[in-house]
Amino acid sequence: MVVRMVLFVTGGIFACFSLMLLPSHSQVRKNKMLLADMRDVVAAIKSFQQRSGRLPTDAELSKIEDALPRRYPLKYDFCFGAPPSQPGENYPSEAKNGGWMIWYWRGEWSEFYSSWDDHYSLEDQADFWRFCGPLIWAPPTAAAFFVLGFIPRLRRKAVP
């Protein structure tokens, strides 16, 4: 009885993980598109900087962004400088050692790139992206635990 209850509870836990599968998969896909687009913009800025010896102006940055192919359909409106601070986050207020930052507002928070450490804020979520892969096994695992929980009951009914 206790083993069967443990199997059902474990199955329920995996079933709950299964509910996270669809929303997390689409969010991971979107984040990967956003990161790829940001990498393209950063590469274009670095190329511009190498050719002209300076960073592009805001107008030039907008033209660079418009000229690049986009995976995600919305315009980002990248800005130079540190993104607006959010509670609990500590962004540098100015570029370090001649470095630069670009950012865009995502709707509830900003995503940024900092040149001095070659850091993309979207990469901070990479651990979560790896977590979503194993989620694909949650539905069959839940089903397996539920079936295992029913086996003792089925055997008792089958025996005359």
Beta strands, then each sheet from edge to edge (+ up, - down):
strand 1: 79-80
strand 2: 101-105
strand 3: 110-114
strand 4: 119-120
sheet 1: 1+ 2- 3+ 4-
end
